[in-house]
Amino acid sequence: MKPVLKVKNLTTCLQLDGKDFPVVSQVSFELHSGRTLALVGESGCGKSMTALSIMRILPTPPAAQPTGEVVYQDRNLLKLSEAEMRGIRGNKIGMIFQDPMSSLNPVYSIGDQLMEVATEHLGLEEEEAEEKGMQALEDVGIPNPKIRFHDYPHQLSGGMKQRVMIAMSLMCEPDILIADEPTTALDVTIQAQVLNLMRELQQKKGMAILLITHDMGVVSEIADDVVVMYATRVIEQGTKQQIFEKKSHPYTKGLFESLPQVHKPKQKLNVIKGSVPPIQKLPTGCHFHPRCPYAMDMCRQGDVPDFVVGQGYTAKCWLHQEKSDDL
C-alpha cells in the first residue's frame, strides 16, 4: 500500500555560535492511511523537531532549512514555496501542539479561532464558518457547543482546550494528523477520553496519525507502528507488536524496564544511567554507547547501520549483525 506520507533521510540543523548542530539526523519512516505511528523517546531526542521539520514551522534562523524528502501526494514538501505550504498546513496536514493553552490565542473566542480556520482553508462565508465551527465542537464531544463557541480559552478546562485543538485540526478533514504529546497535561480520565476521541475520528475519516509521545501506555493504547528515537536518530522501528515483544535495541529495552510494573508495585525501578546528550556534544559512533550496558569498541566509532531483525523491523545496533545476516 502506498504511504500517505514518506519521510526519507530528514535532517535538520540548528545554527549555534556559527556552527551547525543536527537536531534531526537522517530520519526515515512511512505513514499509512488509517494507521497510527508513534514516535517515542526521552525528551530531547528530536521527536517534536521532526514534526516541526515536516510542517516547516521551525524559525530560520536558528534552524537551517531541512534536507532530505518529505513526500506527500508525490511532492516533496521541503521543496515547496511558503505559499504552497500554507495551503497544506491545517488543511491536508493538521497538528495538535503540545500545550493547548499556549496554542490558543487568549484574546479571541474559541468560535473566532475556529471560524478563522474555516474561512482561511475552506473559503466559507461567516455564517457557514460559524456553523462549521459549532459542528466541529460537537464532533469532539464538547457539551453545549453554542455556548462554548463564545467562550475564551481561560474559561475552559485543560481537557476542553485539548478537544478544541483537536476540533480545529480536524475541521478540514486532513489526510494526516500530527499529535505532539496530546495527553501530557491531562489527568488519566481525560487522557483516555482524548485517545478514544482520536481513535474514533481516525476510524470515521481514515486519516493517518503521527503521535509524538514518551508514554508507553499511550503507545500501547493507540499505536499500530512505532519509531524509537534517541539523540536525533531513529534507532529502532517496526510494528507495535514487534517493538513490545522484542525490544531489539538496548535503549528501547531500557525504556520498558524503567516503567513501573502493576503486578510488582514494590519493585525498585530500573533506570537508564546518564541522560540524553546535548546536541553540541553528541558522541561519535552510536549516540547511545555512553549509557549502554552492552557497548563494544565498534559502537564508539563510525555510523551504525540499520539491521533487519524481522519483517519490516529494523534496529540500529551491532548486536544484531549476525542475526541480520541470517535473515
C-alpha positions as CSV (number, residue, x, y, z in Angstrom):
1,M,0.0,0.0,0.0
2,K,1.3,3.4,-0.9
3,P,2.1,5.6,2.1
4,V,0.2,8.8,2.6
5,L,3.5,10.4,3.8
6,K,7.0,9.2,3.2
7,V,9.9,10.7,5.2
8,K,13.4,9.9,3.9
9,N,16.7,11.0,5.4
10,L,15.1,14.1,7.0
11,T,17.9,16.2,8.6
12,T,17.6,19.5,10.4
13,C,20.3,21.5,12.0
14,L,20.4,24.4,14.4
15,Q,23.0,27.2,13.9
16,L,24.6,27.9,17.3
17,D,27.7,30.1,17.7
18,G,28.3,29.9,13.9
19,K,28.2,26.1,13.8
20,D,25.6,23.7,12.6
21,F,24.4,21.1,15.1
22,P,21.9,18.4,14.0
23,V,18.6,18.1,15.9
24,V,17.1,15.5,13.5
25,S,19.6,13.2,11.7
26,Q,18.7,11.0,8.6
27,V,15.2,10.2,9.9
28,S,13.1,7.9,7.7
29,F,9.6,6.4,8.1
30,E,6.3,6.0,6.4
31,L,2.8,6.9,7.4
32,H,-0.2,4.9,6.1
33,S,-3.9,5.9,6.0
34,G,-5.9,4.6,8.9
35,R,-2.9,3.8,10.9
36,T,-1.1,5.4,13.9
37,L,2.6,5.7,14.0
38,A,4.1,6.6,17.5
39,L,7.4,8.5,17.6
40,V,8.8,7.7,21.1
41,G,11.9,8.5,23.2
42,E,13.0,10.7,26.0
43,S,12.7,14.5,26.0
44,G,15.5,16.0,23.8
45,C,15.6,13.1,21.4
46,G,14.3,15.1,18.4
47,K,10.7,13.9,18.3
48,S,9.0,17.3,18.2
49,M,11.8,18.7,16.0
50,T,10.9,16.0,13.5
51,A,7.3,17.1,13.4
52,L,8.1,20.8,13.2
53,S,10.5,20.0,10.3
54,I,7.8,18.1,8.4
55,M,5.5,21.1,8.8
56,R,8.3,23.5,8.1
57,I,7.4,25.8,11.0
58,L,10.9,26.0,12.7
59,P,12.2,29.6,12.8
60,T,15.1,30.2,10.4
61,P,17.5,31.1,11.9
62,P,18.4,29.5,14.2
63,A,17.1,26.4,12.3
64,A,18.6,25.7,8.9
65,Q,16.3,24.6,6.0
66,P,15.6,20.8,6.5
67,T,17.1,18.5,3.9
68,G,16.0,15.1,2.7
69,E,12.5,14.2,1.5
70,V,9.0,14.6,3.0
71,V,6.8,13.2,0.2
72,Y,3.1,13.9,0.3
73,Q,0.9,13.4,-2.9
74,D,4.1,12.9,-5.0
75,R,5.5,16.3,-3.9
76,N,8.5,16.9,-1.6
77,L,7.2,19.3,1.0
78,L,10.7,20.6,1.6
79,K,10.8,22.0,-1.9
80,L,7.5,23.8,-1.9
81,S,7.2,27.6,-1.6
82,E,5.8,29.0,1.7
83,A,2.5,29.9,0.0
84,E,2.1,26.3,-1.2
85,M,2.9,25.0,2.4
86,R,0.2,27.3,3.8
87,G,-2.3,25.5,1.7
88,I,-1.2,22.2,3.2
89,R,-0.8,23.1,6.8
90,G,-4.0,22.8,8.8
91,N,-5.8,21.8,5.6
92,K,-4.2,18.5,4.4
93,I,-1.9,18.0,7.4
94,G,-3.3,19.0,10.8
95,M,-1.3,19.4,14.0
96,I,-2.2,19.3,17.7
97,F,0.5,21.1,19.6
98,Q,1.9,20.1,23.0
99,D,0.4,22.8,25.1
100,P,-3.2,23.8,24.1
101,M,-3.1,26.9,26.4
102,S,-0.1,28.4,24.5
103,S,-1.5,27.3,21.1
104,L,-4.9,29.1,21.5
105,N,-5.0,32.9,21.3
106,P,-6.2,34.2,24.7
107,V,-7.8,37.3,23.3
108,Y,-10.0,35.7,20.8
109,S,-13.0,33.5,21.5
110,I,-13.0,29.8,20.6
111,G,-15.5,30.5,17.9
112,D,-13.4,33.2,16.3
113,Q,-10.4,30.9,16.1
114,L,-12.4,28.0,14.6
115,M,-14.0,30.4,12.1
116,E,-10.6,31.6,11.0
117,V,-9.7,28.0,10.1
118,A,-12.9,27.6,8.1
119,T,-12.6,30.9,6.2
120,E,-8.8,30.6,5.6
121,H,-8.7,26.9,4.4
122,L,-12.3,26.1,3.3
123,G,-13.2,29.5,1.9
124,L,-16.5,29.6,3.8
125,E,-18.6,32.8,4.4
126,E,-19.1,33.9,8.0
127,E,-22.5,32.2,8.6
128,E,-21.2,28.9,7.1
129,A,-17.9,29.1,9.0
130,E,-19.8,29.6,12.3
131,E,-22.0,26.5,11.5
132,K,-18.9,24.5,10.6
133,G,-17.2,25.6,13.9
134,M,-20.1,24.6,16.1
135,Q,-20.3,21.2,14.3
136,A,-16.6,20.7,14.9
137,L,-17.1,21.3,18.7
138,E,-20.0,18.9,18.7
139,D,-17.9,16.2,16.8
140,V,-15.3,16.2,19.6
141,G,-17.8,15.9,22.3
142,I,-17.9,19.4,23.8
143,P,-21.2,19.9,25.6
144,N,-23.3,23.0,24.8
145,P,-21.2,23.9,21.7
146,K,-23.4,27.0,21.1
147,I,-22.4,28.4,24.5
148,R,-18.8,27.2,24.4
149,F,-18.4,28.8,20.9
150,H,-18.4,32.2,22.5
151,D,-16.1,31.3,25.4
152,Y,-12.4,32.3,25.7
153,P,-9.6,29.8,26.3
154,H,-9.2,30.7,30.0
155,Q,-12.9,29.6,30.6
156,L,-12.2,26.0,29.5
157,S,-10.5,23.2,31.4
158,G,-7.3,21.5,30.1
159,G,-9.3,18.6,28.6
160,M,-11.8,21.0,26.9
161,K,-8.9,23.1,25.4
162,Q,-7.3,19.9,24.1
163,R,-10.7,19.0,22.5
164,V,-10.9,22.4,20.9
165,M,-7.4,21.9,19.4
166,I,-8.5,18.6,18.0
167,A,-11.6,20.1,16.6
168,M,-9.5,22.9,15.0
169,S,-7.1,20.4,13.5
170,L,-9.8,18.2,12.0
171,M,-12.1,20.8,10.6
172,C,-10.6,20.5,7.1
173,E,-10.7,16.6,7.4
174,P,-6.9,16.3,6.9
175,D,-5.2,13.2,5.5
176,I,-2.7,13.4,8.3
177,L,-2.9,14.4,11.9
178,I,0.3,15.1,13.8
179,A,-0.3,15.0,17.6
180,D,2.6,16.2,19.8
181,E,2.1,14.8,23.3
182,P,-1.7,15.3,23.1
183,T,-2.3,14.0,26.6
184,T,0.7,15.2,28.6
185,A,-1.1,17.8,30.8
186,L,-4.3,15.9,31.3
187,D,-5.4,13.6,34.1
188,V,-5.8,9.9,33.4
189,T,-9.6,10.0,32.9
190,I,-9.4,12.9,30.4
191,Q,-6.3,11.2,28.7
192,A,-8.5,8.1,28.0
193,Q,-11.3,10.3,26.6
194,V,-8.9,12.2,24.3
195,L,-7.3,8.9,23.0
196,N,-10.7,7.4,22.4
197,L,-11.8,10.5,20.5
198,M,-8.7,10.4,18.3
199,R,-9.3,6.7,17.5
200,E,-13.0,7.3,16.7
201,L,-12.2,10.2,14.4
202,Q,-9.5,8.2,12.7
203,Q,-11.8,5.3,12.0
204,K,-14.5,7.7,10.8
205,K,-12.2,9.7,8.5
206,G,-9.5,7.2,7.7
207,M,-6.6,9.6,8.4
208,A,-3.1,8.7,9.3
209,I,-1.9,9.8,12.8
210,L,1.7,10.6,13.7
211,L,1.7,10.5,17.5
212,I,4.6,12.0,19.4
213,T,4.9,10.7,23.0
214,H,7.2,9.4,25.7
215,D,4.3,7.5,27.4
216,M,4.4,3.8,26.5
217,G,0.9,3.4,28.0
218,V,-0.4,5.7,25.3
219,V,1.6,3.8,22.7
220,S,0.1,0.5,23.7
221,E,-3.4,2.1,23.7
222,I,-3.4,3.7,20.2
223,A,-0.3,2.9,18.1
224,D,-0.1,0.5,15.2
225,D,3.6,1.2,14.3
226,V,6.4,2.5,16.5
227,V,9.6,4.5,15.7
228,V,12.0,4.9,18.6
229,M,14.3,7.9,18.5
230,Y,17.4,8.7,20.5
231,A,19.6,11.8,20.3
232,T,18.4,12.9,16.8
233,R,18.3,9.4,15.2
234,V,15.9,6.6,14.6
235,I,17.3,3.6,16.5
236,E,14.5,1.1,16.1
237,Q,11.3,0.8,14.1
238,G,8.6,-1.8,13.5
239,T,5.0,-2.7,14.4
240,K,3.8,-2.1,17.9
241,Q,3.8,-5.9,18.5
242,Q,7.4,-6.3,17.3
243,I,8.7,-3.5,19.4
244,F,6.8,-4.5,22.6
245,E,7.7,-8.2,22.3
246,K,11.4,-8.0,21.1
247,K,12.7,-4.6,22.3
248,S,15.7,-5.1,20.0
249,H,17.7,-2.0,20.9
250,P,19.2,-1.7,24.4
251,Y,17.7,1.8,24.6
252,T,14.2,0.5,23.9
253,K,14.8,-2.3,26.4
254,G,15.8,0.3,29.0
255,L,12.7,2.4,28.4
256,F,10.5,-0.6,29.1
257,E,12.5,-1.7,32.1
258,S,12.1,1.8,33.7
259,L,8.3,1.5,33.7
260,P,6.5,0.6,36.9
261,Q,5.0,-2.9,37.0
262,V,1.4,-3.1,38.1
263,H,1.8,-6.6,39.5
264,K,5.1,-5.7,41.2
265,P,4.3,-2.4,42.9
266,K,7.2,-2.5,45.4
267,Q,9.8,-3.5,42.9
268,K,12.6,-0.9,42.6
269,L,12.5,0.8,39.1
270,N,15.4,0.3,36.8
271,V,16.9,3.4,35.3
272,I,18.9,4.2,32.2
273,K,22.1,5.7,33.6
274,G,23.1,9.2,32.4
275,S,20.9,11.4,30.2
276,V,20.3,12.4,26.6
277,P,23.5,14.3,25.4
278,P,23.1,18.0,24.3
279,I,23.3,18.5,20.5
280,Q,26.6,20.3,20.9
281,K,28.2,17.1,22.5
282,L,26.7,14.1,20.6
283,P,29.0,11.1,21.0
284,T,30.8,9.6,18.0
285,G,29.5,6.2,16.7
286,C,26.3,5.0,18.3
287,H,24.9,8.0,20.3
288,F,23.7,5.7,23.0
289,H,27.0,3.9,23.7
290,P,28.0,6.0,26.8
291,R,24.8,4.8,28.5
292,C,24.6,1.3,27.0
293,P,25.5,-1.8,29.2
294,Y,26.3,-3.7,26.0
295,A,28.7,-1.2,24.4
296,M,31.6,-2.6,22.4
297,D,34.6,-0.9,20.8
298,M,32.9,-0.9,17.4
299,C,30.0,1.1,19.0
300,R,32.2,4.1,19.7
301,Q,33.2,4.9,16.1
302,G,31.6,5.2,12.7
303,D,27.9,5.0,11.7
304,V,25.8,2.1,12.9
305,P,23.7,0.6,10.0
306,D,20.1,-0.4,10.4
307,F,20.0,-4.2,10.8
308,V,16.9,-6.1,9.7
309,V,15.6,-8.1,12.8
310,G,12.2,-9.1,11.4
311,Q,9.8,-8.4,8.5
312,G,9.8,-4.6,8.1
313,Y,11.5,-4.4,11.5
314,T,15.0,-2.8,12.0
315,A,17.3,-1.9,14.8
316,K,20.4,0.3,14.7
317,C,22.6,-1.9,16.9
318,W,25.7,-4.0,16.3
319,L,24.3,-6.7,18.5
320,H,22.1,-7.8,15.5
321,Q,24.8,-8.0,12.9
322,E,24.9,-11.8,12.7
323,K,21.1,-12.2,13.1
324,S,20.5,-9.7,10.3
325,D,23.0,-11.6,8.0
326,D,21.0,-14.8,8.6
327,L,17.6,-13.3,7.6
